[in-house]
């Protein structure tokens, strides 16, 4: 038999602990989404640079990086292709992919800035133009 006045104790404990548990669960999910976005941005940069090294074509390079970054949530990634040393064989193609990750809870965006991922990959051109 319960003592008088203790009937609602477990309900009060749950009401106090539940918001903290939900906050921890959302934070873990946000970190997991962030890690996934980082890996996708890295792979997209690498894929774009590889295609750029093979074809020496800006359109093909951007298309390859864009296709590799389609799994990102929210807005599409920004893709920048440069040829800092020219477009001759053996020169460098530089592909930069940048992405702002959306937050799982948009209201939190006023307190925490969006995470920005930016990855640059350089590869030597296999053929000249």
Backbone torsions as a table, in degrees:
resi	resn	phi	psi	omega
1	UNK	NA	136.8	-179.7
2	UNK	-79.0	145.7	175.1
3	UNK	-72.1	154.1	-178.0
4	UNK	-64.7	131.4	177.5
5	UNK	94.5	-2.4	-178.7
6	UNK	-105.7	5.6	-175.9
7	UNK	-63.2	-34.3	-175.8
8	UNK	-100.2	10.4	-176.0
9	UNK	-61.6	-46.1	-178.2
10	UNK	-66.0	-33.0	178.0
11	UNK	-67.5	-41.3	178.4
12	UNK	-66.6	-41.5	178.4
13	UNK	-62.9	-41.7	177.5
14	UNK	-64.5	-42.0	179.3
15	UNK	-63.4	-30.9	178.2
16	UNK	-80.6	-36.0	-174.6
17	UNK	-87.2	-29.1	-174.3
18	UNK	-60.7	-44.8	178.5
19	UNK	-60.9	-36.5	178.6
20	UNK	-67.1	-42.9	179.2
21	UNK	-64.7	-40.1	178.0
22	UNK	-65.2	-41.8	178.9
23	UNK	-61.9	-42.7	178.5
24	UNK	-65.2	-41.4	179.6
25	UNK	-64.2	-42.6	178.7
26	UNK	-66.0	-39.7	178.7
27	UNK	-63.7	-41.3	178.1
28	UNK	-63.9	-42.9	178.4
29	UNK	-63.9	-40.0	179.7
30	UNK	-65.2	-39.0	177.1
31	UNK	-65.7	-39.5	178.6
32	UNK	-64.8	-42.2	177.2
33	UNK	-63.8	-40.6	178.5
34	UNK	-62.1	-42.4	177.9
35	UNK	-63.9	-41.7	177.7
36	UNK	-62.2	-44.3	179.2
37	UNK	-62.1	-41.0	178.0
38	UNK	-60.5	-44.7	-179.3
39	UNK	-66.5	-39.0	178.9
40	UNK	-67.4	-41.8	178.7
41	UNK	-63.4	-41.8	178.1
42	UNK	-63.0	-44.7	179.9
43	UNK	-66.5	-38.1	179.6
44	UNK	-65.6	-41.2	178.0
45	UNK	-63.1	-44.2	-179.7
46	UNK	-65.6	-42.8	179.8
47	UNK	-65.5	-42.0	177.3
48	UNK	-62.6	-43.2	179.6
49	UNK	-65.7	-38.2	178.6
50	UNK	-63.7	-45.4	179.6
51	UNK	-67.0	-37.8	177.3
52	UNK	-64.1	-38.1	178.0
53	UNK	-66.6	-34.3	180.0
54	UNK	-75.1	-42.6	-169.5
55	UNK	-103.8	-24.4	-175.3
56	UNK	58.0	36.8	-177.6
57	UNK	-127.8	125.3	-177.3
58	UNK	-65.8	-42.3	-177.5
59	UNK	-63.7	-45.9	179.1
60	UNK	-64.2	-37.0	-179.7
61	UNK	-65.1	-48.0	179.1
62	UNK	-64.6	-38.2	179.8
63	UNK	-63.5	-42.6	179.6
64	UNK	-65.4	-43.2	179.2
65	UNK	-66.9	-38.6	179.1
66	UNK	-64.7	-43.7	178.4
67	UNK	-63.7	-36.2	-179.8
68	UNK	-73.4	-20.3	-177.7
69	UNK	-103.7	14.0	-177.9
70	UNK	-67.0	-19.5	-178.7
71	UNK	-79.3	-0.7	-178.1
72	UNK	-77.6	136.7	177.6
73	UNK	-76.3	153.7	176.1
74	UNK	81.0	-143.8	-177.4
75	UNK	-68.5	150.4	177.4
76	UNK	-68.7	158.5	-179.1
77	UNK	-75.3	151.2	173.8
78	UNK	-87.2	133.9	-176.0
79	UNK	-124.0	127.7	-179.8
80	UNK	-125.8	129.3	-179.6
81	UNK	-117.9	129.0	179.5
82	UNK	-131.9	151.8	172.9
83	UNK	-124.0	80.5	-171.7
84	UNK	-64.6	-24.5	-177.7
85	UNK	-109.4	12.7	-175.2
86	UNK	98.7	-173.3	-174.8
87	UNK	-118.7	24.8	176.9
88	UNK	-80.4	162.1	179.2
89	UNK	-58.4	133.3	-179.3
90	UNK	90.8	-12.6	175.7
91	UNK	-72.9	170.6	-174.3
92	UNK	-97.7	137.1	166.6
93	UNK	-107.0	133.1	-175.6
94	UNK	-121.1	117.2	-178.8
95	UNK	-113.7	125.0	178.4
96	UNK	-118.0	126.2	176.3
97	UNK	-114.8	126.0	178.4
98	UNK	-125.3	144.6	-173.4
99	UNK	-152.3	135.4	173.7
100	UNK	-103.7	118.1	-176.9
101	UNK	-80.4	129.9	176.0
102	UNK	-74.2	153.2	177.9
103	UNK	-87.7	150.3	179.3
104	UNK	-65.5	-34.9	177.6
105	UNK	-115.5	104.6	-174.2
106	UNK	-60.3	-28.5	-179.3
107	UNK	-62.7	-31.2	-178.9
108	UNK	-69.0	-17.7	-179.4
109	UNK	-59.4	-22.7	177.4
110	UNK	-76.1	-22.9	-178.6
111	UNK	-97.2	-36.3	-175.2
112	UNK	-120.6	129.7	178.7
113	UNK	-70.6	155.0	177.8
114	UNK	-67.4	143.0	176.5
115	UNK	-76.3	135.5	178.8
116	UNK	-115.4	128.6	178.7
117	UNK	-112.3	133.2	179.7
118	UNK	-141.2	123.7	-177.9
119	UNK	-132.1	132.5	179.0
120	UNK	-118.2	133.0	177.3
121	UNK	-127.9	134.9	179.3
122	UNK	-118.0	137.3	175.3
123	UNK	-141.8	153.7	179.1
124	UNK	-80.1	138.2	178.7
125	UNK	-69.2	135.6	-178.9
126	UNK	-86.7	-21.6	176.9
127	UNK	-142.6	149.3	179.9
128	UNK	-85.7	169.8	-180.0
129	UNK	-101.4	NA	NA
